[in-house]
Every structure is written in C-alpha cells, then in structure tokens.
Amino acid sequence: MSASTARYFFDTVKDGVRTTDDIGLTLADRDAVRRQAVAALPEMAVDALPNGSSHDFSVEVRDEHGTRLFRAELSFRSHWLDRGD
C-alpha cells in the first residue's frame, strides 16, 4: 500500500441490522471514502423500498485503527395523506 492510500472499512446498518466490514477497501483519499459510502446507500435501499413505509440506512467508515471517520445516512418514509396512516 503506497503512502497515499489507506484501508477503510464500511460498516452498514439497514433497518437496525448492523453488518461489520472485515475486508475493507483501499482508497486514495477522503473524497473517495465519501463517494464510496454515499454510493452504497442506494444499493442498500433497492430491495427494501418496495416493502414497508419506513426504512433507515447508514454507512459508517472506520480506518485501519478502528477510528470512526465518516457516516452517510438515508431515511425513507411514505404514508397515505388521505387515510391518516
């Protein structure tokens, strides 16, 4: 790994269920980390969104020392306006 790259771990939470990333990705800079975390959110939501009216997704990024560096979150809510539910 060159001096300009580092390994980052992308832990996810989908509707309260946490998945810990034990493999990680080697990325060049913090902007690449942000892009990767944000891009993961729609991928996580694809299967869940047709079902239910409330979903929460997040990606939390750690460095190789376990320090939490970044979090991206996506929340979805839907409800009928004419039925009160």
C-alpha positions as a printed Julia matrix, in Angstrom:
85×3 Matrix{Float64}:
   0.0    0.0    0.0
   1.51   3.34  -1.0
   1.78   6.31   1.34
  -1.18   7.98  -0.4
  -3.61   5.09   0.09
  -5.18   3.59   3.18
  -7.63   0.81   4.0
 -11.13   1.82   5.08
 -13.93  -0.35   6.44
 -17.57   0.32   5.55
 -19.94  -0.91   8.26
 -23.62  -0.79   7.32
 -26.91  -0.58   9.18
 -30.11  -1.49   7.35
 -33.28  -1.03   9.42
 -31.36  -1.6   12.64
 -29.34  -4.61  11.47
 -25.6   -3.9   11.59
 -23.1   -5.58   9.28
 -19.41  -5.14  10.05
 -16.96  -4.91   7.16
 -13.96  -7.13   7.91
 -12.35  -6.77   4.48
 -12.33  -3.05   3.69
 -11.24  -1.15   0.63
  -8.0    0.59  -0.2
  -8.76   4.14  -1.28
  -6.61   7.12  -2.17
  -8.23   9.92  -0.18
 -11.13  11.09   1.98
 -13.17  12.2   -1.02
 -13.01   8.65  -2.4
 -14.15   7.38   1.0
 -17.12   9.76   0.99
 -18.08   8.81  -2.56
 -17.94   5.09  -1.75
 -20.06   5.47   1.39
 -22.69   7.62  -0.32
 -22.85   5.33  -3.37
 -23.57   2.34  -1.12
 -26.81   3.85   0.23
 -29.0    3.45  -2.89
 -27.63  -0.06  -3.36
 -28.74  -0.91   0.18
 -32.19   0.58  -0.4
 -33.03  -1.14  -3.69
 -34.5   -4.32  -2.2
 -36.14  -2.72   0.83
 -38.01   0.21  -0.67
 -40.88  -1.61  -2.36
 -41.87  -3.0    1.05
 -42.91  -1.09   4.13
 -43.33   2.59   4.8
 -40.23   3.33   6.86
 -36.58   2.43   6.3
 -33.27   3.72   7.61
 -29.88   3.0    6.06
 -26.42   4.13   7.08
 -22.78   3.52   6.24
 -20.14   4.23   8.84
 -16.5    4.28   7.79
 -13.58   3.24  10.0
  -9.87   3.43   9.32
  -7.45   0.55   9.91
  -7.09   1.64  13.57
 -10.84   1.41  14.16
 -11.33   5.17  14.32
 -14.75   6.16  13.0
 -14.29   8.8   10.31
 -17.47   9.3    8.33
 -21.18   8.44   8.32
 -23.71   8.69   5.49
 -27.41   8.15   6.18
 -30.55   7.7    4.14
 -34.09   7.61   5.56
 -37.26   6.74   3.69
 -40.81   7.45   4.85
 -44.08   7.04   2.98
 -47.69   7.43   4.07
 -51.13   7.96   2.66
 -52.29  11.54   3.06
 -56.0   10.8    2.92
 -56.11   7.92   5.44
 -54.05   9.15   8.38
 -51.62   6.18   8.27
